Amino acid sequence: MHEYEIIRRIAGAFPRHPQQQNDLMICDAEIIRLGDELWALTMDEFSPEEDLFTGDDPETLGANLATATLSDLLAAGAEPAWYMHSMTLPRQADRIWLDKLAHGIGSVLAQTGCALCGGDLGTAGEWRYCGFAMGRITQEKPLTRIIPGAPQTLWVSGPFGDANIAALTRQPTPRFELRLETVRLVRETATACIDTSGGLFDAVWLLHELNPGLCLEVAIDRIPFASGTDTAARQSGIPVEACLLGGAGEYELLFAVPDNADNAVERALYDAGATAIGTVRSDAAAGLIITRHGRLLSRMSQPPPCPRGAADMDEYIREVIAATNMLFHAGREVDAG
């Protein structure tokens, strides 16, 4: 089963509480009302086999675990405040490894003003980590995955590919970026937002599913790739676009901004490192289309391959490459209009 089907089946067994402000899957975080305030809650578990985070550099691992946990709050437009974690440490971990892991986690919490208030501890053959975080919604309402019908521009907070090419070639996981200036602008200007914890096109597909009456257009030639991704992909014989379909988390934000946004807003987003990669329209045939240089490349009719559905990593890589070739390299381009 695909991850989203699993989530829906499990959640369907539990009633919703009146203080829960969002429907299932509508927001990256769970939104609840506490008194007169709205709070966002999120919890994520990570493991080397599930998320493909490498632990050779424990400080990078710690920073990535905290960034990945907080990413859902940032996508919901919340300001992180409280943090808890359950840490399962590898039995062979020494004091230096543990100190570096804790320093990596602490460095991210310090940057976001988020305080650790406890957790749990265990040991096993491999590390596992579960992070929980809460953040206050300070604007009028949270950011969700529901896109308004008025014309929008799709933006991403930073470049893609380095986390996925590392996973696909079994290299060390790069350090994820917090991009707090972009996060601030997203809170102020975005109309919808989702993080890319399952890769870019996993997030694009979910936006498509949750906004069935809209046409989402993604310009493949506008998507920024992280430095070195193209070279690493070429050396490994993997199409570079596979890094956009791969399910390793990149933890950038994908968000919508109104087409008629002030020029100063666009300049601020570009200055912060964000990139416009597509559009959302209600005056075109609904669906998810991919273009290159303004010409239709393909129509995406199914989600990217799910890592949970593959027998092993080699099979998953073959599925990702096959889907990449079908979406980005099959047939010829035609006018998108």
VENQUI-V485361 format. One record per residue. N is the residue number from 0. RES is the residue in three letters. NEAR is the number of other C-alpha atoms within 10 Angstrom. Layout:
BEGIN
((N & RES & NEAR) (N & RES & NEAR))
END
This chain:
BEGIN
((0 & MET & 8) (1 & HIS & 12) (2 & GLU & 11) (3 & TYR & 11) (4 & GLU & 10) (5 & ILE & 11) (6 & ILE & 12) (7 & ARG & 12) (8 & ARG & 10) (9 & ILE & 9) (10 & ALA & 12) (11 & GLY & 11) (12 & ALA & 8) (13 & PHE & 8) (14 & PRO & 7) (15 & ARG & 13) (16 & HIS & 8) (17 & PRO & 9) (18 & GLN & 12) (19 & GLN & 16) (20 & GLN & 17) (21 & ASN & 16) (22 & ASP & 10) (23 & LEU & 15) (24 & MET & 15) (25 & ILE & 16) (26 & CYS & 24) (27 & ASP & 23) (28 & ALA & 30) (29 & GLU & 21) (30 & ILE & 27) (31 & ILE & 19) (32 & ARG & 14) (33 & LEU & 11) (34 & GLY & 8) (35 & ASP & 6) (36 & GLU & 10) (37 & LEU & 21) (38 & TRP & 26) (39 & ALA & 28) (40 & LEU & 22) (41 & THR & 19) (42 & MET & 18) (43 & ASP & 16) (44 & GLU & 17) (45 & PHE & 18) (46 & SER & 17) (47 & PRO & 13) (48 & GLU & 11) (49 & GLU & 12) (50 & ASP & 16) (51 & LEU & 21) (52 & PHE & 24) (53 & THR & 20) (54 & GLY & 18) (55 & ASP & 11) (56 & ASP & 16) (57 & PRO & 21) (58 & GLU & 22) (59 & THR & 22) (60 & LEU & 24) (61 & GLY & 25) (62 & ALA & 25) (63 & ASN & 25) (64 & LEU & 26) (65 & ALA & 26) (66 & THR & 24) (67 & ALA & 25) (68 & THR & 25) (69 & LEU & 32) (70 & SER & 27) (71 & ASP & 30) (72 & LEU & 32) (73 & LEU & 28) (74 & ALA & 28) (75 & ALA & 30) (76 & GLY & 30) (77 & ALA & 29) (78 & GLU & 23) (79 & PRO & 24) (80 & ALA & 19) (81 & TRP & 18) (82 & TYR & 23) (83 & MET & 17) (84 & HIS & 21) (85 & SER & 16) (86 & MET & 18) (87 & THR & 18) (88 & LEU & 19) (89 & PRO & 16) (90 & ARG & 12) (91 & GLN & 10) (92 & ALA & 14) (93 & ASP & 10) (94 & ARG & 8) (95 & ILE & 10) (96 & TRP & 18) (97 & LEU & 16) (98 & ASP & 13) (99 & LYS & 18) (100 & LEU & 21) (101 & ALA & 16) (102 & HIS & 17) (103 & GLY & 22) (104 & ILE & 21) (105 & GLY & 19) (106 & SER & 15) (107 & VAL & 20) (108 & LEU & 21) (109 & ALA & 11) (110 & GLN & 10) (111 & THR & 17) (112 & GLY & 11) (113 & CYS & 19) (114 & ALA & 16) (115 & LEU & 16) (116 & CYS & 10) (117 & GLY & 10) (118 & GLY & 13) (119 & ASP & 11) (120 & LEU & 10) (121 & GLY & 13) (122 & THR & 14) (123 & ALA & 11) (124 & GLY & 11) (125 & GLU & 15) (126 & TRP & 17) (127 & ARG & 19) (128 & TYR & 21) (129 & CYS & 19) (130 & GLY & 21) (131 & PHE & 19) (132 & ALA & 26) (133 & MET & 25) (134 & GLY & 24) (135 & ARG & 22) (136 & ILE & 23) (137 & THR & 14) (138 & GLN & 13) (139 & GLU & 7) (140 & LYS & 13) (141 & PRO & 25) (142 & LEU & 27) (143 & THR & 22) (144 & ARG & 25) (145 & ILE & 17) (146 & ILE & 24) (147 & PRO & 17) (148 & GLY & 15) (149 & ALA & 13) (150 & PRO & 18) (151 & GLN & 24) (152 & THR & 21) (153 & LEU & 24) (154 & TRP & 24) (155 & VAL & 26) (156 & SER & 27) (157 & GLY & 23) (158 & PRO & 17) (159 & PHE & 25) (160 & GLY & 29) (161 & ASP & 28) (162 & ALA & 26) (163 & ASN & 28) (164 & ILE & 28) (165 & ALA & 21) (166 & ALA & 24) (167 & LEU & 23) (168 & THR & 13) (169 & ARG & 13) (170 & GLN & 15) (171 & PRO & 19) (172 & THR & 22) (173 & PRO & 18) (174 & ARG & 18) (175 & PHE & 20) (176 & GLU & 16) (177 & LEU & 24) (178 & ARG & 15) (179 & LEU & 14) (180 & GLU & 14) (181 & THR & 21) (182 & VAL & 22) (183 & ARG & 15) (184 & LEU & 16) (185 & VAL & 26) (186 & ARG & 23) (187 & GLU & 12) (188 & THR & 18) (189 & ALA & 24) (190 & THR & 19) (191 & ALA & 26) (192 & CYS & 31) (193 & ILE & 31) (194 & ASP & 29) (195 & THR & 25) (196 & SER & 20) (197 & GLY & 21) (198 & GLY & 24) (199 & LEU & 28) (200 & PHE & 19) (201 & ASP & 23) (202 & ALA & 23) (203 & VAL & 22) (204 & TRP & 19) (205 & LEU & 16) (206 & LEU & 23) (207 & HIS & 24) (208 & GLU & 15) (209 & LEU & 14) (210 & ASN & 19) (211 & PRO & 12) (212 & GLY & 16) (213 & LEU & 24) (214 & CYS & 21) (215 & LEU & 26) (216 & GLU & 24) (217 & VAL & 24) (218 & ALA & 20) (219 & ILE & 18) (220 & ASP & 12) (221 & ARG & 14) (222 & ILE & 20) (223 & PRO & 17) (224 & PHE & 17) (225 & ALA & 13) (226 & SER & 12) (227 & GLY & 11) (228 & THR & 21) (229 & ASP & 19) (230 & THR & 11) (231 & ALA & 18) (232 & ALA & 22) (233 & ARG & 11) (234 & GLN & 10) (235 & SER & 13) (236 & GLY & 10) (237 & ILE & 20) (238 & PRO & 21) (239 & VAL & 21) (240 & GLU & 25) (241 & ALA & 24) (242 & CYS & 30) (243 & LEU & 26) (244 & LEU & 25) (245 & GLY & 31) (246 & GLY & 29) (247 & ALA & 28) (248 & GLY & 24) (249 & GLU & 27) (250 & TYR & 28) (251 & GLU & 25) (252 & LEU & 27) (253 & LEU & 27) (254 & PHE & 27) (255 & ALA & 27) (256 & VAL & 24) (257 & PRO & 20) (258 & ASP & 15) (259 & ASN & 10) (260 & ALA & 13) (261 & ASP & 10) (262 & ASN & 9) (263 & ALA & 9) (264 & VAL & 14) (265 & GLU & 18) (266 & ARG & 12) (267 & ALA & 14) (268 & LEU & 22) (269 & TYR & 16) (270 & ASP & 12) (271 & ALA & 17) (272 & GLY & 15) (273 & ALA & 22) (274 & THR & 20) (275 & ALA & 22) (276 & ILE & 18) (277 & GLY & 21) (278 & THR & 19) (279 & VAL & 28) (280 & ARG & 21) (281 & SER & 15) (282 & ASP & 12) (283 & ALA & 12) (284 & ALA & 12) (285 & ALA & 17) (286 & GLY & 20) (287 & LEU & 22) (288 & ILE & 20) (289 & ILE & 21) (290 & THR & 22) (291 & ARG & 17) (292 & HIS & 13) (293 & GLY & 15) (294 & ARG & 15) (295 & LEU & 19) (296 & LEU & 23) (297 & SER & 21) (298 & ARG & 14) (299 & MET & 16) (300 & SER & 11) (301 & GLN & 10) (302 & PRO & 17) (303 & PRO & 24) (304 & PRO & 21) (305 & CYS & 19) (306 & PRO & 22) (307 & ARG & 14) (308 & GLY & 12) (309 & ALA & 14) (310 & ALA & 9) (311 & ASP & 10) (312 & MET & 15) (313 & ASP & 10) (314 & GLU & 12) (315 & TYR & 20) (316 & ILE & 20) (317 & ARG & 14) (318 & GLU & 18) (319 & VAL & 25) (320 & ILE & 21) (321 & ALA & 15) (322 & ALA & 20) (323 & THR & 22) (324 & ASN & 14) (325 & MET & 13) (326 & LEU & 19) (327 & PHE & 20) (328 & HIS & 15) (329 & ALA & 11) (330 & GLY & 11) (331 & ARG & 10) (332 & GLU & 16) (333 & VAL & 13) (334 & ASP & 10) (335 & ALA & 15) (336 & GLY & 7))
END
